[in-house]
Amino acid sequence: MSKGEFLFSSSSFSSCLYFTGIYQLGGISNHSAPVVGESVFLWGGGRPNLPRAVHDSPQKRKLLSTIDRLEFRTGRWSSHVTRGTSPPLGAVGYFCTTRNNDIFFFGGYCGHDICYYNDVNSFNSLTYEWSNIIPTSDAVMKRAAGGMVCMESMGTEYLFMIGGTGSTPTTYQSQYQYIQMVSRRIRTNEQNLLNLSTRQWIIPTISGQCCPPTADFAIQKITNNKAVMFGGAVPSDDGRSDRAVNTVYTCQLESDTTIHWESVKGPVVPASVQWPVERDSHAATSIISDSPTLVMIGGEGNDNQLVNDSWLLNTSEYQWSKIVLPESVTGRQNHSLSSIMMSPDCVWLVVVGGEGAAEWKDVGRGYKQPFSKYITDPNITMLIELGKNRTILYCMYCIEGFIGDTS
């Protein structure tokens, strides 16, 4: 099969395309880029112009009242003013998932001190309206840098939240772990279910081998009631610092009150088996088919260096295979990865934003703190075409309406 036969094939980009007056997407990290229809929607995140020293302000509200949209068919980013209730303030590291035309946001970090959220908001991608569906509550921990998927049980849909880092919880749930880090933040494996019909919180019962307190991992749904989780940062043995892991877990909604966990990989893998190294702050997306596939790109390893690789996980047999992509795609952390099935034989991946390798800054008194620079043009948005056998057919970058080949 030639590439020209694909519904949205790379032959469409045999020459560069230019548009005038196109909105330019700036640096962004610790965000999500969910797909609805044939568009990517991008809200919040850590941005250079996000006011971090204040809890709330007109400037902050104005920034968070806009949402960016990338249309696959044109390769154009555009910015849109939103309406409805006030947008969330947990702009950094929020949990995010979709259902039909709605995008759900949970929690997030405010940007100053130890200020986290636990409200749930929805954004309608057709009307551009916000709705606050669950206000702040003492029932769940306020946190960021965890994960959320939409699952179904007996015809009822639920939002399932897992893990993350946040402030000291008001309510400690006995079946979960809460570990205080040296930063005074709390790392957890707390799990919550939100019934989307009744809008009631449920603290689920856990069975099987659950993950430890983890943040900055990747979790993706592979069936209506099952998700797969990879990597992340867990507390070190002394509980004061982080270490990255490369474990794979599955979690399954078995009833409206029970989550069953299984560990696919222990701490040791034979040298003969291909397996990604430890990492956190990576990005993943799932390609749903007869044999669901997880795509994972980038991240940061235990040496504070970028891992700089990309992998496919066959979730039928839980076997990894490495794929080769340019460093301009893989050399990042705290980025987003999205996918869309353009035809039965063509999948587009979209990598947005993120940060480069960590550098160390002297903050005085002999202390240094790591910081990373935002990914900048022309590599803010990268488009990758996967073929029928999940092979890389094409890779390009998209900036200000300009689409160029990097293959």
Secondary structure, 3 states (H helix, E strand, C coil): CCHHHCCCCHHHHCCCECCCCCCCCCCCECCCCCEECCEEEECCCECCCCCCCCCCCHHHHHHHCEEEEEECCCCEEEEEECEECCCCCCCECCEEEEECCEEEEECCECCCCCCECCCEEEEECCCCEEEEEECCCCCCCCEECCEEEEEEECCEEEEEEEEEEECCCCCCCCCCCEEECCCCCEEEEEEEEEECCCCEEECCEEEECCCCCCECCEEEEEECCEEEEEEEEEECCCCCCEEEEEEEEEEEECCCCEEEEEECCCCCCCCCCCCCCCEECCEEEEECCCCCEEEEECCECCCCCECCCEEEEECCCCEEEEECCCHHHHCCECCEEEEEEEECCEEEEEEECCEEEEEEEEEECCEEEEEEEECCCCCCEEEEEECCCCCEEEEEEEECCEEEECC
